[in-house]
Amino acid sequence: MERLAGKTCLVTGGARGIGEGIVRRFVAEGAKVLITDVLIDEGQALADELGDVAEFSTLDVTSTTDWNRALELAEEKLGPLDCLVNNAGILKFARLDDLTEEDVRKIIDVNLIGTIMGTQAAIPFIERNGGGSIINMSSADGISGANGLSAYCASKFGVRGFTKSVALELGPRGIRVNSIHPGGILTPMANPTNVPRELYDKGYWIYPAQRSGDVADIGAAAAYLASDDAAYCYGTELSVDGGLNAGHYYMSMPGAPQPPEA
């Protein structure tokens, strides 16, 4: 099934992790994709692997110049822009006491300001193509808080609120804006110490899915929101988190999961 046939998409942070999962799913669904990232070698290798349906460009999402150049390249090389995925993001696991001002500003700049700037820059490109879709990557930590991720949570709550506001503004102009809220996805960013999958999954026994998720799960969600199947989605929060934000278990009550064996 090629739900994205004929569409041109730009994906930020597309070289690895969730971004790579989105790129691969979009291409499988028939789209042409401009992969953007600051990871040049990984991004170019992915574009080379995918062939004529993909191009790579460096993009610092905090740079207006980079945004304009990337959007013009997408239109020139792949065709009029239908979809932007604001996926690029960073995090740092640390207590609030241990975060420097530089840490906080960088997290906010990339995750939130970069999303705002990208959306601004993409509006005329998508609008003159007759409309389309903008997908902003928030997080399960943009719905509820998490210890050790205070600045990251602040940025992702910001993305969530920004998405709602811009969905109202851009909907009448033919641009649907929605957010995805991943949680527990096994990626290099979420698993910087490269813990093996079987051990990593044990940390998720307190959630309904009983395991971590895959980047392909987010690719599938993004493909839906980018497609005409989501034509009536405006300001939608799509949680793909294994039930992380569904609620919490009372461990002494029926239906609670059992901890994994050590």
Secondary structure by P-SEA (a helix, b strand, c coil): ccccccbbbbbcccccaaaaaaaaaaaaabbbbbccccaaaaaaaaaaaacccbbbbbbccccaaaaaaaaaaaaaccccccbbbcccccccccccccccaaaaaaaaaaccaaaaaaaaaaaaaaaaacccbbbbbbcccccccccccaaaaaaaaaaaaaaaaaaaacccccbbbbbbbbccccccccccccccccccccccccccccccccaaaaaaaaaaaaccccccccbbbbbccccccccccccccccccccccc
